[in-house]
């Protein structure tokens, strides 16, 4: 039988109605969300006519990974509300911090890479990930004398 640490036992008794009992369960839901995106991409079919004869080709775009999409997926699939795990409400989800960080990093990497490769709108992915280029412009007062 799996042994639980004192911290894990405390967390389970503090919040016995957890949706996910262990981090691996949250990770399984994340993988299910990514598979669901592949199915949802079929709704956004692109039709292209290629070659000299204009052969019709259809393909589905890769949909971006988003935290909002993952929350929606869990809600739609009756898994439940997952933001408490990411926000670590009242420090009751410390054992989930590693998997939540991994999921956040995967989302960010997907969005940045997709923006760089022009699969996603680069401007939107920059704003979502705080990658806005900033430059400082200084204008100094200059006395101009127009006496003639």
DSSP file (Angstrom, degrees, kcal/mol; ACC not computed):
  #  RESIDUE AA STRUCTURE BP1 BP2  ACC     N-H-->O    O-->H-N    N-H-->O    O-->H-N    TCO  KAPPA ALPHA  PHI   PSI    X-CA   Y-CA   Z-CA
    1    1 A X              0   0    0      0, 0.0     2,-0.2     0, 0.0     0, 0.0   0.000 360.0 360.0 360.0 144.2    0.0    0.0    0.0
    2    2 A X        -     0   0    0      1,-0.1     2,-0.4     0, 0.0     0, 0.0  -0.448 360.0-136.7 -69.0 131.4    1.2    3.5   -0.8
    3    3 A X        -     0   0    0     -2,-0.2     2,-0.4     0, 0.0    -1,-0.1  -0.740  14.6-147.7 -91.4 138.4    2.5    5.4    2.1
    4    4 A X        -     0   0    0     -2,-0.4     2,-0.0     1,-0.0     0, 0.0  -0.829  12.8-124.0-105.1 142.1    1.5    9.0    2.6
    5    5 A X     >  -     0   0    0     -2,-0.4     4,-2.6     1,-0.1     5,-0.2  -0.330  30.9-106.8 -73.7 165.2    3.7   11.7    4.1
    6    6 A X  H  > S+     0   0    0      1,-0.2     4,-2.5     2,-0.2     5,-0.2   0.903 121.9  51.7 -59.3 -40.9    2.4   13.7    7.0
    7    7 A X  H  > S+     0   0    0      2,-0.2     4,-2.7     1,-0.2    -1,-0.2   0.934 110.5  47.1 -62.6 -46.4    1.9   16.7    4.7
    8    8 A X  H  > S+     0   0    0      2,-0.2     4,-2.4     1,-0.2    -2,-0.2   0.912 112.4  49.8 -63.2 -42.7   -0.1   14.7    2.2
    9    9 A X  H  X S+     0   0    0     -4,-2.6     4,-2.1     1,-0.2    -1,-0.2   0.925 111.8  49.0 -60.3 -43.8   -2.3   13.1    4.9
   10   10 A X  H  X S+     0   0    0     -4,-2.5     4,-2.3    -5,-0.2    -2,-0.2   0.919 111.0  49.9 -62.0 -44.1   -2.9   16.6    6.4
   11   11 A X  H  X S+     0   0    0     -4,-2.7     4,-1.8     1,-0.2    -1,-0.2   0.893 110.3  50.0 -64.3 -39.5   -3.9   18.0    2.9
   12   12 A X  H  < S+     0   0    0     -4,-2.4    -1,-0.2     1,-0.2    -2,-0.2   0.874 114.2  44.0 -67.7 -36.1   -6.3   15.1    2.2
   13   13 A X  H >< S+     0   0    0     -4,-2.1     3,-0.5    -5,-0.2    -1,-0.2   0.798 111.0  55.2 -78.6 -27.3   -8.0   15.5    5.6
   14   14 A X  H 3< S+     0   0    0     -4,-2.3     2,-0.2     1,-0.3    -2,-0.2   0.866 127.4  18.1 -68.9 -35.5   -8.1   19.3    5.2
   15   15 A X  T ><  +     0   0    0     -4,-1.8     3,-1.2    -5,-0.2    -1,-0.3  -0.628  69.4 167.7-138.1  75.1   -9.8   19.1    1.9
   16   16 A X  T <  S+     0   0    0     -3,-0.5    -1,-0.1     1,-0.3    -3,-0.1   0.618  72.0  66.9 -70.4 -11.0  -11.4   15.6    1.5
   17   17 A X  T 3   +     0   0    0      3,-0.0    -1,-0.3     4,-0.0    -5,-0.1   0.109  69.2 149.7 -97.5  24.4  -13.5   16.6   -1.5
   18   18 A X    <   -     0   0    0     -3,-1.2     3,-0.1    -6,-0.2    -6,-0.0  -0.250  44.7-145.5 -53.8 139.7  -10.5   17.1   -3.8
   19   19 A X  S    S+     0   0    0      1,-0.2     2,-0.5    62,-0.2    -1,-0.1   0.928  92.4  40.6 -70.7 -46.9  -11.2   16.4   -7.4
   20   20 A X        -     0   0    0      1,-0.1    -1,-0.2    62,-0.0     3,-0.1  -0.908  67.0-166.9-105.6 124.3   -7.7   15.0   -7.9
   21   21 A X  S    S+     0   0    0     -2,-0.5     2,-0.3     1,-0.2    -1,-0.1   0.769  76.5  15.4 -80.7 -26.6   -6.4   12.9   -5.1
   22   22 A X  S >> S-     0   0    0      1,-0.1     3,-1.6    74,-0.0     4,-1.0  -0.973  82.7-105.9-145.4 158.4   -2.8   12.9   -6.5
   23   23 A X  H 3> S+     0   0    0     -2,-0.3     4,-2.2     1,-0.3     3,-0.2   0.809 115.1  64.6 -55.0 -33.4   -0.8   15.0   -9.0
   24   24 A X  H 3> S+     0   0    0      1,-0.2     4,-1.9     2,-0.2    -1,-0.3   0.828  97.6  56.4 -61.4 -30.7   -0.8   12.2  -11.5
   25   25 A X  H <> S+     0   0    0     -3,-1.6     4,-1.8     2,-0.2    -1,-0.2   0.897 106.9  47.9 -68.1 -40.3   -4.6   12.5  -11.8
   26   26 A X  H  X S+     0   0    0     -4,-1.0     4,-2.1     1,-0.2    -2,-0.2   0.898 110.1  53.1 -65.1 -40.2   -4.3   16.2  -12.7
   27   27 A X  H  X S+     0   0    0     -4,-2.2     4,-2.2     1,-0.2    -2,-0.2   0.870 105.9  53.4 -63.9 -36.7   -1.7   15.3  -15.3
   28   28 A X  H  X S+     0   0    0     -4,-1.9     4,-2.1     2,-0.2    -1,-0.2   0.903 108.3  49.9 -63.5 -40.8   -4.1   12.7  -16.8
   29   29 A X  H  X S+     0   0    0     -4,-1.8     4,-2.1     2,-0.2    -2,-0.2   0.886 108.9  52.9 -64.2 -38.5   -6.8   15.4  -17.2
   30   30 A X  H  X S+     0   0    0     -4,-2.1     4,-2.0     2,-0.2    -2,-0.2   0.913 109.5  48.1 -62.5 -43.7   -4.2   17.6  -18.8
   31   31 A X  H  X S+     0   0    0     -4,-2.2     4,-1.9     1,-0.2    -1,-0.2   0.879 110.0  52.4 -65.3 -37.6   -3.4   14.9  -21.4
   32   32 A X  H  X S+     0   0    0     -4,-2.1     4,-2.3     1,-0.2    -1,-0.2   0.884 107.1  53.6 -64.6 -38.1   -7.1   14.3  -22.0
   33   33 A X  H  X S+     0   0    0     -4,-2.1     4,-2.0     2,-0.2    -2,-0.2   0.912 107.0  50.9 -61.5 -43.3   -7.4   18.1  -22.7
   34   34 A X  H  X S+     0   0    0     -4,-2.0     4,-1.2     1,-0.2    -1,-0.2   0.885 111.1  48.0 -64.7 -37.4   -4.7   18.0  -25.3
   35   35 A X  H  X S+     0   0    0     -4,-1.9     4,-1.4     1,-0.2    -1,-0.2   0.887 108.5  55.2 -67.0 -38.6   -6.4   15.0  -27.0
   36   36 A X  H  X S+     0   0    0     -4,-2.3     4,-2.5     1,-0.2    -2,-0.2   0.865 102.2  57.4 -61.9 -36.8   -9.7   16.9  -26.9
   37   37 A X  H  X S+     0   0    0     -4,-2.0     4,-1.9     1,-0.2    -1,-0.2   0.871 101.5  55.8 -62.4 -36.3   -8.0   19.9  -28.7
   38   38 A X  H  X S+     0   0    0     -4,-1.2     4,-0.5    -3,-0.2    -1,-0.2   0.896 110.2  45.4 -63.5 -38.9   -7.1   17.6  -31.6
   39   39 A X  H >< S+     0   0    0     -4,-1.4     3,-1.1     1,-0.2     4,-0.3   0.905 111.6  51.5 -69.4 -41.3  -10.7   16.6  -31.9
   40   40 A X  H >< S+     0   0    0     -4,-2.5     3,-1.7     1,-0.3     4,-0.4   0.802  97.9  67.8 -66.2 -28.7  -11.9   20.2  -31.7
   41   41 A X  H >< S+     0   0    0     -4,-1.9     3,-1.3     1,-0.3    20,-0.4   0.775  85.3  71.3 -61.9 -25.4   -9.4   21.2  -34.4
   42   42 A X  G X< S+     0   0    0     -3,-1.1     3,-0.6    -4,-0.5    -1,-0.3   0.711  89.1  61.5 -65.7 -19.4  -11.5   19.2  -36.9
   43   43 A X  G <  S+     0   0    0     -3,-1.7     2,-0.3    -4,-0.3    -1,-0.3   0.771  99.4  57.0 -73.5 -26.2  -14.2   21.9  -36.7
   44   44 A X  G <  S+     0   0    0     -3,-1.3    17,-0.7    -4,-0.4    -1,-0.2  -0.276  78.3 170.7-101.9  45.2  -11.7   24.5  -38.0
   45   45 A X  E <   -A   60   0A   0     -3,-0.6     2,-0.5    -2,-0.3    15,-0.2  -0.318  22.9-147.4 -62.6 133.1  -10.8   22.7  -41.3
   46   46 A X  E     -A   59   0A   0     13,-3.5    13,-2.0    -2,-0.0     2,-0.5  -0.881   7.4-154.9-100.3 132.4   -8.8   24.7  -43.8
   47   47 A X  E     +A   58   0A   0     -2,-0.5     2,-0.4    11,-0.2    11,-0.2  -0.939  17.8 175.4-109.6 127.5   -9.4   24.0  -47.4
   48   48 A X  E     -A   57   0A   0      9,-3.0     9,-3.3    -2,-0.5     2,-0.6  -0.957  25.9-143.5-130.6 149.0   -6.6   24.7  -49.8
   49   49 A X  E     +A   56   0A   0     -2,-0.4     2,-0.3     7,-0.2     7,-0.2  -0.959  32.0 179.9-112.7 115.6   -6.2   24.2  -53.6
   50   50 A X  E   > +A   55   0A   0      5,-2.7     5,-2.3    -2,-0.6     3,-0.2  -0.792  31.9  24.2-121.1 157.3   -2.6   23.2  -54.4
   51   51 A X  T > 5S-     0   0    0     -2,-0.3     3,-1.1     3,-0.2    -2,-0.0  -0.010  97.2 -64.3  81.9 171.7   -0.6   22.3  -57.4
   52   52 A X  T 3 5S+     0   0    0      1,-0.3    -1,-0.2     2,-0.1     0, 0.0   0.772 136.6  48.6 -67.3 -25.8   -1.2   23.2  -61.0
   53   53 A X  T 3 5S-     0   0    0     -3,-0.2    -1,-0.3     2,-0.0    -2,-0.2   0.469 111.5-120.2 -92.2  -2.2   -4.4   21.3  -61.1
   54   54 A X  T < 5 -     0   0    0     -3,-1.1    -3,-0.2     1,-0.2    -2,-0.1   0.923  34.9-162.9  66.2  45.6   -5.7   22.9  -57.9
   55   55 A X  E   < -A   50   0A   0     -5,-2.3    -5,-2.7    -6,-0.1     2,-0.5  -0.388  20.8-118.4 -62.1 134.4   -6.1   19.6  -56.0
   56   56 A X  E     -A   49   0A   0     -7,-0.2     2,-0.4    -2,-0.1    -7,-0.2  -0.639  35.8-178.3 -80.1 124.6   -8.3   20.2  -52.9
   57   57 A X  E     -A   48   0A   0     -9,-3.3    -9,-3.0    -2,-0.5     2,-0.4  -0.975   7.9-163.7-124.0 136.9   -6.5   19.5  -49.6
   58   58 A X  E     +A   47   0A   0     -2,-0.4     2,-0.3   -11,-0.2   -11,-0.2  -0.965  15.5 161.5-120.7 136.9   -8.1   19.8  -46.2
   59   59 A X  E     -A   46   0A   0    -13,-2.0   -13,-3.5    -2,-0.4     2,-0.4  -0.990  31.8-126.3-148.9 157.3   -6.2   20.0  -42.9
   60   60 A X  E     -A   45   0A   0     -2,-0.3   -15,-0.2   -15,-0.2   -18,-0.1  -0.846  28.1-123.2-104.0 138.2   -7.0   21.0  -39.4
   61   61 A X        -     0   0    0    -17,-0.7     2,-0.6    -2,-0.4   -17,-0.1  -0.351  28.2-104.3 -74.6 159.1   -4.9   23.6  -37.6
   62   62 A X        -     0   0    0     -2,-0.1     2,-0.3    57,-0.0    -1,-0.1  -0.744  37.0-137.8 -80.1 124.9   -3.2   22.9  -34.3
   63   63 A X        -     0   0    0     -2,-0.6   -22,-0.1   -26,-0.2     2,-0.1  -0.645  23.1-108.8 -84.6 142.7   -5.2   24.7  -31.6
   64   64 A X        -     0   0    0     -2,-0.3     2,-0.4     1,-0.1    -1,-0.1  -0.354  25.8-115.7 -71.8 148.9   -3.2   26.5  -28.9
   65   65 A X        +     0   0    0     42,-0.2     2,-0.3    41,-0.1    46,-0.1  -0.682  41.7 176.3 -78.3 133.4   -2.9   25.2  -25.4
   66   66 A X     >  -     0   0    0     -2,-0.4     4,-1.9     1,-0.1     5,-0.1  -0.991  40.4-134.9-139.9 149.6   -4.5   27.7  -22.9
   67   67 A X  H  > S+     0   0    0     -2,-0.3     4,-2.4     2,-0.2     5,-0.2   0.900 111.7  52.5 -65.0 -41.6   -5.2   27.7  -19.2
   68   68 A X  H  > S+     0   0    0      1,-0.2     4,-2.4     2,-0.2    -1,-0.2   0.887 108.1  51.4 -62.4 -39.2   -8.7   28.9  -19.9
   69   69 A X  H  > S+     0   0    0      2,-0.2     4,-2.7     1,-0.2    -1,-0.2   0.885 109.0  50.4 -64.9 -39.0   -9.3   26.1  -22.3
   70   70 A X  H  X S+     0   0    0     -4,-1.9     4,-2.4     2,-0.2    -2,-0.2   0.908 110.6  49.0 -65.7 -41.8   -8.1   23.6  -19.7
   71   71 A X  H  X S+     0   0    0     -4,-2.4     4,-2.0     2,-0.2    -2,-0.2   0.924 113.0  48.0 -62.3 -43.2  -10.5   25.0  -17.1
   72   72 A X  H  X S+     0   0    0     -4,-2.4     4,-3.3     2,-0.2     5,-0.2   0.914 110.0  52.4 -62.8 -43.6  -13.3   24.9  -19.7
   73   73 A X  H  X S+     0   0    0     -4,-2.7     4,-2.4     1,-0.2     6,-0.2   0.938 109.5  48.2 -58.1 -48.9  -12.5   21.3  -20.6
   74   74 A X  H  <>S+     0   0    0     -4,-2.4     5,-2.6     1,-0.2     6,-1.6   0.874 114.6  46.9 -61.9 -37.0  -12.5   20.2  -17.0
   75   75 A X  H ><5S+     0   0    0     -4,-2.0     3,-1.6     4,-0.2    -2,-0.2   0.949 113.2  47.4 -68.3 -48.9  -15.9   21.9  -16.4
   76   76 A X  H 3<5S+     0   0    0     -4,-3.3    -2,-0.2     1,-0.3    -1,-0.2   0.837 111.7  50.6 -63.0 -33.9  -17.4   20.5  -19.6
   77   77 A X  T 3<5S-     0   0    0     -4,-2.4    -1,-0.3    -5,-0.2    -2,-0.2   0.305 114.2-117.2 -87.7   9.5  -16.3   17.0  -18.9
   78   78 A X  T < 5S+     0   0    0     -3,-1.6    -3,-0.2    -5,-0.1    -2,-0.1   0.785  80.0 126.0  58.0  30.1  -17.7   17.2  -15.4
   79   79 A X      < -     0   0    0     -5,-2.6     2,-0.3     1,-0.3    -4,-0.2   0.885  67.3-127.2 -78.0 -42.8  -14.3   16.8  -13.8
   80   80 A X        -     0   0    0     -6,-1.6     2,-0.5    -9,-0.1    -1,-0.3  -0.811  38.6 -30.2 129.2-168.5  -14.8   20.0  -11.8
   81   81 A X        +     0   0    0     -2,-0.3   -62,-0.2     1,-0.1     3,-0.1  -0.742  47.0 178.8 -90.4 128.1  -13.1   23.3  -11.1
   82   82 A X    >>  +     0   0    0     -2,-0.5     3,-1.3     1,-0.1     4,-1.0   0.526  55.1  93.4-109.3  -6.8   -9.3   23.2  -11.3
   83   83 A X  H 3> S+     0   0    0      1,-0.3     4,-2.7     2,-0.2     5,-0.3   0.785  77.7  66.7 -63.6 -24.4   -8.1   26.7  -10.6
   84   84 A X  H 3>>S+     0   0    0      1,-0.2     5,-1.4     2,-0.2     4,-1.2   0.853  98.5  53.2 -62.3 -33.1   -7.7   26.0   -6.9
   85   85 A X  H <45S+     0   0    0     -3,-1.3    -1,-0.2     2,-0.2    -2,-0.2   0.894 113.2  42.3 -67.9 -39.1   -4.9   23.6   -7.7
   86   86 A X  H  <5S+     0   0    0     -4,-1.0    -2,-0.2     1,-0.2    -1,-0.2   0.839 119.0  43.6 -76.9 -34.5   -3.1   26.3   -9.8
   87   87 A X  H  <5S-     0   0    0     -4,-2.7    -1,-0.2     2,-0.0    -2,-0.2   0.624 100.1-138.0 -83.6 -13.9   -3.8   29.1   -7.2
   88   88 A X  T ><5 -     0   0    0     -4,-1.2     3,-2.4    -5,-0.3    -3,-0.2   0.940  23.7-144.4  53.2  53.1   -2.9   26.7   -4.3
   89   89 A X  G > <S-     0   0    0     -5,-1.4     3,-2.1     1,-0.3    -1,-0.2  -0.213  72.9 -11.5 -52.2 125.3   -5.8   28.0   -2.3
   90   90 A X  G 3  S-     0   0    0      1,-0.3    -1,-0.3    -3,-0.1    -2,-0.1   0.743 116.1 -78.1  52.9  28.3   -4.9   28.2    1.4
   91   91 A X  G X  S+     0   0    0     -3,-2.4     3,-0.5    -4,-0.2    -1,-0.3   0.760 101.0 127.6  56.6  27.4   -1.8   26.1    0.7
   92   92 A X  T <   +     0   0    0     -3,-2.1     3,-0.2     1,-0.2    -2,-0.1   0.497  67.7  50.9 -89.7  -3.0   -3.9   23.0    0.5
   93   93 A X  T >   +     0   0    0     -9,-0.1     3,-2.3     1,-0.1     4,-0.4  -0.024  63.5 128.3-124.3  30.1   -2.5   21.9   -2.9
   94   94 A X  G X  S+     0   0    0     -3,-0.5     3,-1.4     1,-0.3     4,-0.4   0.834  71.0  61.6 -55.8 -34.0    1.2   22.1   -2.3
   95   95 A X  G 3  S+     0   0    0      1,-0.3    -1,-0.3    -3,-0.2     4,-0.2   0.596 102.4  52.8 -71.3  -8.4    1.7   18.6   -3.6
   96   96 A X  G <> S+     0   0    0     -3,-2.3     4,-2.5     1,-0.1    -1,-0.3   0.453  79.5  95.9-102.0  -3.5    0.3   19.8   -7.0
   97   97 A X  H <> S+     0   0    0     -3,-1.4     4,-2.5    -4,-0.4     5,-0.2   0.884  82.5  51.5 -56.9 -42.3    2.7   22.7   -7.4
   98   98 A X  H  > S+     0   0    0     -4,-0.4     4,-2.1     1,-0.2    -1,-0.2   0.932 113.1  42.5 -64.0 -46.8    5.2   20.8   -9.6
   99   99 A X  H  > S+     0   0    0     -4,-0.2     4,-2.3     2,-0.2    -1,-0.2   0.871 114.2  52.2 -70.1 -35.2    2.6   19.5  -12.1
  100  100 A X  H  X S+     0   0    0     -4,-2.5     4,-2.6     2,-0.2    -2,-0.2   0.908 110.3  48.3 -65.5 -41.1    0.8   22.9  -12.2
  101  101 A X  H  X S+     0   0    0     -4,-2.5     4,-2.6    -5,-0.2    -2,-0.2   0.912 110.7  51.7 -63.1 -42.4    4.1   24.6  -13.0
  102  102 A X  H  X S+     0   0    0     -4,-2.1     4,-2.1    -5,-0.2    -2,-0.2   0.909 111.1  47.4 -60.1 -43.5    4.8   22.0  -15.7
  103  103 A X  H  X S+     0   0    0     -4,-2.3     4,-2.4     2,-0.2    -2,-0.2   0.927 112.0  49.5 -65.5 -45.8    1.4   22.6  -17.2
  104  104 A X  H  X S+     0   0    0     -4,-2.6     4,-2.5     1,-0.2    -2,-0.2   0.921 111.9  49.1 -58.9 -44.2    1.9   26.4  -17.2
  105  105 A X  H  X S+     0   0    0     -4,-2.6     4,-2.8     1,-0.2    -1,-0.2   0.890 110.0  50.9 -64.1 -39.5    5.3   26.1  -18.8
  106  106 A X  H  X S+     0   0    0     -4,-2.1     4,-2.4     2,-0.2    -1,-0.2   0.904 110.7  49.1 -65.4 -40.4    4.0   23.8  -21.5
  107  107 A X  H  X S+     0   0    0     -4,-2.4     4,-2.4     2,-0.2    -2,-0.2   0.943 113.6  46.1 -61.4 -48.3    1.2   26.3  -22.3
  108  108 A X  H  X S+     0   0    0     -4,-2.5     4,-2.7     1,-0.2     5,-0.2   0.920 113.0  49.0 -63.2 -45.3    3.6   29.2  -22.4
  109  109 A X  H  X S+     0   0    0     -4,-2.8     4,-2.8     1,-0.2     5,-0.3   0.919 111.4  50.2 -60.9 -44.0    6.1   27.3  -24.6
  110  110 A X  H  X S+     0   0    0     -4,-2.4     4,-2.5    -5,-0.2    -1,-0.2   0.918 113.3  45.5 -60.5 -44.8    3.4   26.2  -27.0
  111  111 A X  H  X S+     0   0    0     -4,-2.4     4,-2.0     2,-0.2    -2,-0.2   0.910 115.2  45.9 -68.0 -42.3    2.1   29.8  -27.4
  112  112 A X  H  X S+     0   0    0     -4,-2.7     4,-2.6     2,-0.2    -2,-0.2   0.946 116.0  45.1 -66.4 -47.8    5.5   31.3  -27.8
  113  113 A X  H  X S+     0   0    0     -4,-2.8     4,-2.4    -5,-0.2     6,-0.2   0.922 113.2  50.9 -62.1 -44.2    6.7   28.7  -30.3
  114  114 A X  H  <>S+     0   0    0     -4,-2.5     5,-2.6    -5,-0.3     6,-1.8   0.868 112.0  47.9 -61.2 -36.8    3.4   28.9  -32.2
  115  115 A X  H ><5S+     0   0    0     -4,-2.0     3,-1.0     4,-0.2     7,-0.3   0.905 111.0  49.8 -69.1 -42.3    3.7   32.7  -32.4
  116  116 A X  H 3<5S+     0   0    0     -4,-2.6    -2,-0.2     1,-0.2    -1,-0.2   0.888 114.1  45.0 -63.1 -39.6    7.3   32.5  -33.6
  117  117 A X  T 3<5S-     0   0    0     -4,-2.4    -1,-0.2    -5,-0.2    -2,-0.2   0.392 114.0-118.6 -87.0   4.2    6.4   30.0  -36.3
  118  118 A X  T < 5S+     0   0    0     -3,-1.0    -3,-0.2     2,-0.2    -4,-0.1   0.729  82.2 120.1  64.7  25.3    3.3   32.1  -37.3
  119  119 A X  S   <S+     0   0    0     -5,-2.6     2,-0.3    -6,-0.2    -4,-0.2   0.810  81.5  31.3 -79.9 -33.0    0.9   29.3  -36.4
  120  120 A X  S    S-     0   0    0     -6,-1.8     2,-0.5    -9,-0.2    -2,-0.2  -0.798 109.8 -81.8-117.1 162.0   -0.7   31.6  -33.9
  121  121 A X     >  -     0   0    0     -2,-0.3     4,-2.3     1,-0.2     5,-0.2  -0.517  38.4-151.7 -65.6 115.7   -1.0   35.4  -34.0
  122  122 A X  H  > S+     0   0    0     -2,-0.5     4,-2.3    -7,-0.3     5,-0.2   0.864  91.9  55.2 -61.1 -38.6    2.3   36.6  -32.7
  123  123 A X  H  > S+     0   0    0      1,-0.2     4,-1.9     2,-0.2    -1,-0.2   0.909 110.1  45.6 -63.0 -42.1    0.9   39.8  -31.3
  124  124 A X  H  > S+     0   0    0      2,-0.2     4,-2.7     1,-0.2    -2,-0.2   0.925 112.8  49.2 -67.9 -44.2   -1.6   38.0  -29.2
  125  125 A X  H  X S+     0   0    0     -4,-2.3     4,-1.5     1,-0.2    -1,-0.2   0.859 109.3  53.9 -66.1 -32.7    0.9   35.4  -27.9
  126  126 A X  H  <>S+     0   0    0     -4,-2.3     5,-3.2    -5,-0.2     6,-0.3   0.939 111.9  43.9 -63.0 -46.1    3.3   38.2  -27.0
  127  127 A X  H ><5S+     0   0    0     -4,-1.9     3,-1.2     1,-0.2    -2,-0.2   0.908 111.6  53.1 -66.9 -41.6    0.7   40.0  -24.9
  128  128 A X  H 3<5S+     0   0    0     -4,-2.7    -1,-0.2     1,-0.3    -2,-0.2   0.829 117.4  38.2 -61.8 -31.2   -0.6   36.7  -23.3
  129  129 A X  T 3<5S-     0   0    0     -4,-1.5    -1,-0.3    -5,-0.2    -2,-0.2   0.165 111.9-113.8-109.7  17.1    3.0   35.9  -22.2
  130  130 A X  T < 5S+     0   0    0     -3,-1.2    -3,-0.2     1,-0.1    -4,-0.1   0.896  70.5 138.4  53.8  46.3    4.2   39.4  -21.3
  131  131 A X      < +     0   0    0     -5,-3.2     2,-0.3    -6,-0.1    -4,-0.2  -0.093  20.9 144.9-109.9  33.5    6.7   39.5  -24.1
  132  132 A X        -     0   0    0     -6,-0.3     2,-0.4    -5,-0.1    -9,-0.0  -0.557  49.9-127.3 -77.8 131.5    6.1   43.0  -25.2
  133  133 A X        -     0   0    0     -2,-0.3     2,-0.4     2,-0.0    -1,-0.1  -0.653  28.9-164.2 -78.4 129.5    9.1   44.9  -26.4
  134  134 A X        -     0   0    0     -2,-0.4     2,-0.4     2,-0.0    -1,-0.0  -0.921  10.6-177.9-117.7 140.6    9.5   48.2  -24.6
  135  135 A X        -     0   0    0     -2,-0.4     2,-0.5     2,-0.0    -2,-0.0  -0.990  21.1-132.0-135.1 147.8   11.6   51.1  -25.5
  136  136 A X        -     0   0    0     -2,-0.4     2,-0.5     2,-0.0    -2,-0.0  -0.846  17.6-168.6-103.2 130.0   12.1   54.4  -23.7
  137  137 A X        -     0   0    0     -2,-0.5     2,-0.5     2,-0.0    -2,-0.0  -0.976   4.2-164.8-119.3 124.3   11.8   57.7  -25.5
  138  138 A X        -     0   0    0     -2,-0.5     2,-0.5     2,-0.0    -2,-0.0  -0.909   4.6-167.5-110.7 134.9   13.0   60.9  -23.8
  139  139 A X        -     0   0    0     -2,-0.5     2,-0.3     2,-0.0    -2,-0.0  -0.982  11.5-158.6-119.8 121.0   12.1   64.3  -25.0
  140  140 A X        -     0   0    0     -2,-0.5     2,-0.3     1,-0.0    -2,-0.0  -0.747  24.9-106.3-101.3 146.7   14.0   67.1  -23.5
  141  141 A X        -     0   0    0     -2,-0.3     2,-0.4     1,-0.0    -1,-0.0  -0.515  37.0-168.5 -69.3 132.3   12.9   70.7  -23.4
  142  142 A X        -     0   0    0     -2,-0.3     2,-0.5     2,-0.0    -1,-0.0  -0.990  18.8-131.1-125.6 128.3   14.9   72.8  -25.8
  143  143 A X        -     0   0    0     -2,-0.4     2,-0.5     2,-0.0    -2,-0.0  -0.657  23.8-169.1 -78.8 126.9   14.8   76.6  -25.8
  144  144 A X        -     0   0    0     -2,-0.5     2,-0.6     2,-0.0    -2,-0.0  -0.975   3.3-164.4-118.6 123.0   14.2   77.9  -29.2
  145  145 A X        -     0   0    0     -2,-0.5    -2,-0.0     1,-0.1     0, 0.0  -0.932   8.3-174.2-112.4 118.6   14.7   81.6  -29.8
  146  146 A X        +     0   0    0     -2,-0.6     2,-0.3     2,-0.0    -1,-0.1  -0.132  32.7 140.7-104.1  36.9   13.2   83.0  -32.9
  147  147 A X              0   0    0      1,-0.1    -2,-0.1     0, 0.0     0, 0.0  -0.597 360.0 360.0 -81.0 140.5   14.5   86.6  -32.6
  148  148 A X              0   0    0     -2,-0.3    -1,-0.1     0, 0.0    -2,-0.0   0.379 360.0 360.0-121.2 360.0   15.7   88.2  -35.8
